[in-house]
Amino acid sequence: MASDHRRIFHLSDIHFGLENNRALDWVKQEIAEKRPDAVAITGDLTMRARHHEFAAATKWINSLDAPVTVEVGNHDMPYFNPVERFMTPYKRFRGMEEKVERELDLGSLAIVPLKTAVRAQPRLNWSKGWISTSALAKCLGAIDALPPGTKVLVAAHHPLREVGTKGTALTKHGERALRELARRGVIGVLSGHVHDAFDIMEQTPEGPVRMIGAGTLSQRTRSTPPSFNELEWDGETVSVCVRNLQDVDTADMQIDDVPENAMPPREPGEPVAPVRQIPRVDPPVH
């Protein structure tokens, strides 16, 4: 039905502090012209969660003329202030706090948040995802409270697929979350983190779950140019078009698998998208 049609812009990994201003100006203009029903930003708004980075991110996000929901990425947790990281990790979001982990009601479709970035975890690499019992319960509770028949997109920062060994899994408890989301018929999980787009059907014992990843709008490109996803919901299915400044086909922008390491590829054989546009000079990442 025409009344069920919805357009959603899915952005991720803007990384203010190392943002791509040309890409941001383009996306803002696209939002003004196409007037999407919602904008889902799946984390990593900043580079190192510095105050000036959050100020720039807040100004840009608040200027968007559309309903916005924002997820917290691992780069958005305070890096240089451990007291703030553990006591008030969301303090620097105060200029847009009403948008953080915001559920969006789009009629027959809803966007529900799932937090995957945590203050600390019992492994050395805190950049990877971790889904706590309380975060999953909050997400599932929001889904269960929706009117019968409502279709759901879940928004998270990290892809939920578990890869590698137990000690290096990309998102801890991701498999459990996928099973619960499959049980509830979730039509897709929007995420970012890996800086290349993807659209993968993940199989679980409870059925399949579609995982949809957006690329980056920063200078920290992996192997494809800056991009975002334009989603179209027709009341029954979601279609995904990867939009980018270089007009590369969607299929050539997408990776076939979720790489464990989200750093830009620099060695032969590392998982990259077909475009393989590895920057000649790396932007600073540490």
C-alpha positions in Angstrom: 0.0 0.0 0.0 1.2 3.5 -0.8 0.5 4.7 2.7 3.0 2.1 4.0 5.9 3.5 2.0 8.7 4.8 4.1 12.2 6.1 3.2 15.0 5.8 5.7 18.5 7.2 5.5 21.0 5.0 7.3 24.3 6.7 8.2 27.2 5.5 10.2 30.7 6.2 11.3 30.8 10.0 10.7 33.8 10.4 12.9 33.8 14.1 13.5 37.5 15.0 14.0 38.2 13.2 10.8 35.0 13.9 9.0 34.5 14.3 5.2 32.9 17.7 4.8 32.0 17.2 1.2 30.2 14.0 2.0 28.4 15.6 5.0 27.2 18.5 2.9 26.0 16.1 0.2 24.0 14.0 2.7 22.5 17.0 4.4 21.3 18.3 1.0 19.9 14.8 0.1 17.9 14.8 3.4 16.6 18.3 2.6 15.5 17.4 -0.9 14.3 13.8 -0.4 12.8 14.4 3.1 13.2 10.8 4.5 10.8 9.6 7.1 13.7 8.9 9.4 17.5 9.0 9.7 19.2 6.2 11.6 22.8 7.0 12.6 24.5 3.8 13.9 27.3 5.2 16.0 30.9 6.5 15.9 29.8 10.1 15.6 33.3 11.2 16.7 36.9 10.2 16.4 38.0 10.3 20.0 35.0 11.6 21.9 36.6 15.0 22.4 34.4 17.9 23.4 35.0 19.8 20.2 34.2 16.7 18.1 30.9 16.2 19.9 30.1 19.9 19.5 30.5 19.6 15.8 28.6 16.4 15.6 25.7 17.8 17.7 25.5 20.9 15.5 25.3 18.9 12.3 22.9 16.2 13.5 20.5 18.8 15.1 20.5 20.6 11.7 19.0 17.6 9.9 15.4 18.2 8.9 14.1 14.7 9.7 13.4 12.5 12.8 16.8 11.1 13.9 17.8 8.2 16.1 21.4 7.9 17.2 23.3 4.9 18.5 26.5 5.1 20.6 29.6 3.8 19.0 32.9 2.6 20.6 34.6 5.8 19.4 31.9 7.9 21.3 32.9 6.6 24.7 35.4 9.0 26.5 38.9 8.0 25.7 41.0 10.3 27.8 38.8 10.6 30.9 38.4 7.2 32.6 36.3 8.6 35.4 33.8 10.0 33.0 33.9 6.9 30.9 32.8 4.8 33.8 30.5 7.2 35.7 28.8 9.4 33.0 29.7 7.9 29.6 26.8 9.7 27.8 27.5 13.1 29.2 28.9 14.5 26.0 25.7 13.6 24.1 23.8 16.2 26.2 23.2 18.5 23.2 21.2 15.7 21.4 20.3 13.4 24.3 16.7 13.1 23.1 18.0 11.4 19.9 20.2 8.9 21.6 18.8 5.3 21.5 15.5 6.8 20.4 12.8 4.5 19.2 11.1 5.8 16.1 7.4 5.0 15.2 6.9 5.0 11.5 3.4 3.5 11.4 3.6 -0.1 10.2 7.4 0.0 10.8 9.4 0.9 13.9 13.1 1.4 14.5 14.2 0.0 17.9 17.7 0.6 19.4 20.1 -2.1 20.7 23.2 -0.9 22.6 26.4 -2.7 21.7 29.1 -0.3 22.9 30.0 -0.7 26.6 32.2 1.1 29.1 34.5 -1.9 29.6 34.6 -5.6 28.9 36.8 -8.5 30.0 39.0 -8.6 26.9 41.8 -6.2 25.7 40.0 -4.9 22.6 37.2 -2.7 23.9 36.4 -1.4 20.4 34.4 -4.6 19.7 30.8 -5.1 20.5 29.3 -6.5 23.6 25.5 -7.0 24.2 24.7 -7.1 27.9 21.7 -9.0 29.2 20.1 -5.7 30.2 20.6 -4.1 26.8 19.1 -7.1 25.0 16.2 -7.2 27.5 15.5 -3.5 26.9 15.5 -4.0 23.1 13.3 -7.1 23.2 10.9 -5.4 25.6 10.5 -2.5 23.3 9.8 -4.9 20.4 7.3 -6.9 22.4 5.4 -3.7 23.4 4.8 -2.7 19.8 1.3 -3.1 18.3 0.7 -6.5 16.7 1.8 -6.6 13.1 4.4 -3.8 13.4 7.6 -4.6 11.5 10.9 -3.8 13.2 14.3 -2.6 12.2 16.9 -2.8 15.0 19.6 -0.2 15.1 23.0 -1.0 16.6 26.6 0.1 16.1 28.4 -3.3 15.8 27.3 -6.0 13.4 25.9 -8.8 15.5 27.7 -11.7 13.8 30.2 -13.5 15.9 33.4 -14.2 14.0 36.8 -15.7 14.8 37.5 -17.6 18.0 35.8 -17.1 21.4 38.5 -14.6 22.5 38.3 -12.4 19.4 34.5 -12.5 18.5 33.4 -9.3 16.9 30.3 -8.9 19.1 30.0 -10.9 22.3 26.6 -12.4 22.7 25.7 -11.4 19.1 24.5 -14.9 18.3 22.1 -14.9 21.2 20.7 -11.5 20.2 20.3 -12.7 16.6 18.3 -15.7 17.7 16.0 -13.6 19.8 15.5 -11.1 17.0 14.8 -13.9 14.6 12.2 -15.3 17.0 10.4 -11.9 16.8 10.5 -11.6 13.1 12.8 -8.6 13.0 13.2 -7.7 9.3 16.7 -6.2 9.6 19.5 -5.1 11.9 21.1 -1.8 10.9 24.7 -1.3 11.9 28.1 0.3 11.0 31.6 -0.1 12.5 33.3 -1.8 9.6 33.3 1.2 7.2 32.1 -0.7 4.2 28.4 -1.4 3.4 26.9 -4.9 3.5 23.6 -6.7 3.2 23.8 -10.2 4.5 21.2 -12.8 5.5 22.4 -14.5 8.7 21.0 -17.9 9.6 20.0 -18.7 13.2 18.3 -21.7 14.8 15.2 -19.5 15.0 15.3 -18.4 11.4 17.2 -15.9 9.3 17.9 -12.3 10.2 19.0 -9.7 7.6 22.1 -7.6 8.6 22.4 -4.3 6.8 25.6 -2.2 7.3 26.3 1.3 6.3 29.7 2.6 5.2 31.5 5.7 6.6 31.0 9.4 5.9 34.5 10.1 7.2 38.0 10.2 5.8 38.6 6.8 7.4 37.5 4.8 4.4 38.2 1.1 4.2 38.0 0.1 0.6 35.0 2.0 -0.7 34.3 5.8 -1.0 32.2 7.6 1.7 28.6 6.4 1.5 25.2 5.9 3.3 22.3 3.6 2.8 19.0 4.7 1.4 16.3 2.2 2.5 12.8 1.9 1.0 10.0 0.1 2.8 6.9 -0.7 0.7 4.9 -2.3 3.5 6.3 -5.8 2.9 10.0 -5.6 2.0 13.0 -3.4 2.5 15.3 -2.5 -0.4 18.8 -1.1 0.1 20.6 1.3 -2.2 24.2 2.3 -1.2 24.6 6.0 -2.1 28.0 7.4 -2.7 29.6 10.5 -4.3 31.3 8.5 -7.0 28.1 6.7 -8.3 29.4 3.2 -7.8 26.9 0.4 -8.1 25.4 -0.9 -4.9 26.8 -4.4 -5.4 30.3 -3.1 -5.8 30.1 -1.1 -2.6 29.1 -4.1 -0.4 31.4 -6.6 1.2 30.5 -10.3 1.2 31.3 -10.9 4.8 31.8 -8.9 8.0 35.5 -8.6 8.7 36.7 -9.2 12.2 39.1 -6.3 11.9 37.5 -3.0 11.1 40.8 -1.2 10.4 41.4 -0.3 6.7 42.8 -3.2 4.7 46.5 -2.9 3.8 47.6 -6.5 3.0 46.6 -8.8 0.1 43.8 -11.1 0.9 42.2 -8.9 3.6 38.4 -8.8 3.2 37.5 -5.7 1.1 34.7 -4.6 -1.1 35.1 -5.1 -4.9 35.9 -1.4 -5.4 39.1 -1.8 -3.4 39.8 1.9 -3.2 42.4 1.8 -0.4 43.7 5.3 0.4 47.3 6.0 -0.5 47.9 7.7 2.8 46.2 6.6 6.0 44.5 9.2 8.1 45.5 9.1 11.8 43.6 6.4 13.7 45.3 6.3 17.0 
